[in-house]
Amino acid sequence: MLGTANSSHEIQHFFCDTLPVLSLACGDTGLSELGILLVSFSFITISYTYILTAILRIPSNEGRKKPFSTCPSHLTVVIVHYGCASFMYLRPKASYSLERDHLIAVTYTVVTPLLNLTVYSLRNRAVQTALRNAF
């Protein structure tokens, strides 16, 4: 059952995140947690390598300008998301706090998508024009 915890087989979270599910395991989950983090980090690194390679193959500087201008804002969103996930997965078990986990989970399930929405909305020329006219 999500959200409440009356027994040791209930997940104390508002959504089914990997870490609370792993906490139901009887054994040590440290290696599994590290593996999950490393695999996802590897996929992100490989993806960005392919993206960077594709951008660098664009022959004109003007053609490379638009993709490179989007990269810093997108990387900020990725860093916020993986920063929260890293904090959850790499901290010592002794510092576990349910309230802190809920706050971190809200950050990477609510704040990160909102940041993504804001980043890509601000890249839209119509939104930029509307903001200039408003201010």
C-alpha positions as CSV (number, residue, x, y, z in Angstrom):
1,M,0.0,0.0,0.0
2,L,1.4,3.4,-1.0
3,G,1.4,6.3,1.4
4,T,1.0,4.6,4.7
5,A,3.0,2.0,6.6
6,N,1.4,-0.3,9.2
7,S,3.5,-3.3,8.4
8,S,7.0,-4.1,7.2
9,H,5.6,-5.0,3.7
10,E,4.1,-1.6,2.9
11,I,5.9,1.1,1.0
12,Q,6.0,4.4,2.8
13,H,5.9,6.6,-0.3
14,F,3.4,8.4,-2.4
15,F,4.5,6.6,-5.6
16,C,6.3,3.4,-6.3
17,D,9.9,4.5,-6.4
18,T,12.8,2.0,-6.7
19,L,14.4,2.6,-3.4
20,P,11.3,2.0,-1.2
21,V,10.6,-1.2,-3.3
22,L,14.2,-2.3,-2.7
23,S,13.8,-1.7,1.0
24,L,11.3,-4.6,1.1
25,A,14.1,-7.0,0.3
26,C,15.4,-9.0,3.2
27,G,19.1,-8.8,2.2
28,D,21.6,-6.0,1.6
29,T,20.5,-3.8,-1.3
30,G,23.5,-1.6,-1.5
31,L,25.0,-3.3,-4.5
32,S,21.6,-3.2,-6.3
33,E,21.1,0.5,-5.5
34,L,24.6,1.3,-6.8
35,G,24.0,-0.8,-9.9
36,I,20.7,1.0,-10.7
37,L,22.4,4.4,-10.4
38,L,25.5,3.4,-12.5
39,V,23.4,1.9,-15.2
40,S,21.2,4.9,-15.6
41,F,24.2,7.3,-15.4
42,S,25.9,5.2,-18.1
43,F,22.8,5.5,-20.4
44,I,22.8,9.3,-19.9
45,T,26.5,9.6,-20.6
46,I,26.3,7.5,-23.7
47,S,23.2,9.5,-24.9
48,Y,25.0,12.8,-24.4
49,T,28.1,11.4,-26.2
50,Y,25.9,10.6,-29.2
51,I,24.2,13.9,-29.0
52,L,27.5,15.8,-28.9
53,T,28.9,13.8,-31.8
54,A,25.8,14.5,-33.9
55,I,26.0,18.2,-33.1
56,L,29.7,18.4,-33.9
57,R,28.9,16.8,-37.3
58,I,26.8,19.8,-38.3
59,P,28.9,21.6,-40.9
60,S,28.0,25.3,-40.0
61,N,28.6,27.2,-36.8
62,E,25.1,28.7,-37.1
63,G,23.6,25.2,-37.3
64,R,25.5,24.2,-34.1
65,K,24.4,27.3,-32.2
66,K,20.8,26.3,-31.5
67,P,21.5,22.8,-30.1
68,F,24.4,24.1,-28.0
69,S,22.2,26.9,-26.7
70,T,19.7,24.4,-25.3
71,C,22.3,22.1,-23.7
72,P,23.0,24.1,-20.5
73,S,19.4,24.4,-19.5
74,H,18.8,20.7,-20.3
75,L,21.9,19.7,-18.3
76,T,20.6,21.7,-15.4
77,V,17.4,19.6,-15.3
78,V,19.4,16.4,-15.6
79,I,21.8,17.4,-12.8
80,V,18.9,18.3,-10.5
81,H,17.3,14.9,-11.2
82,Y,20.4,12.8,-10.9
83,G,21.6,14.9,-7.9
84,C,18.5,14.0,-6.0
85,A,18.7,10.4,-7.1
86,S,22.4,10.2,-6.2
87,F,21.7,11.6,-2.8
88,M,19.0,9.0,-2.1
89,Y,21.0,6.0,-3.4
90,L,24.5,6.9,-2.2
91,R,23.9,8.1,1.3
92,P,24.6,5.8,4.3
93,K,21.7,3.8,5.6
94,A,22.2,5.3,9.1
95,S,21.1,8.7,7.7
96,Y,17.8,7.4,6.4
97,S,14.8,9.7,7.0
98,L,11.3,9.1,5.6
99,E,10.5,12.8,5.6
100,R,13.7,13.6,3.7
101,D,13.0,10.8,1.2
102,H,9.6,12.3,0.5
103,L,11.0,15.7,0.0
104,I,13.7,14.4,-2.4
105,A,11.1,12.3,-4.2
106,V,8.9,15.3,-4.7
107,T,11.9,17.2,-6.1
108,Y,12.7,14.7,-8.8
109,T,9.1,13.7,-9.6
110,V,7.5,17.2,-9.6
111,V,10.2,19.9,-9.7
112,T,12.3,18.3,-12.4
113,P,9.4,18.0,-14.9
114,L,8.3,21.5,-14.1
115,L,11.8,22.7,-14.7
116,N,11.8,20.8,-18.0
117,L,8.5,22.5,-19.0
118,T,9.9,25.9,-18.1
119,V,13.2,25.4,-19.9
120,Y,11.5,24.3,-23.2
121,S,8.7,26.9,-22.9
122,L,11.3,29.7,-22.6
123,R,13.0,28.3,-25.7
124,N,9.8,29.0,-27.7
125,R,9.9,32.3,-29.6
126,A,6.2,32.9,-29.1
127,V,6.6,32.6,-25.3
128,Q,9.7,34.9,-25.4
129,T,7.8,37.5,-27.4
130,A,4.8,37.3,-25.0
131,L,7.1,37.7,-22.0
132,R,8.9,40.7,-23.6
133,N,5.5,42.3,-24.3
134,A,4.3,41.6,-20.7
135,F,7.3,43.2,-19.1
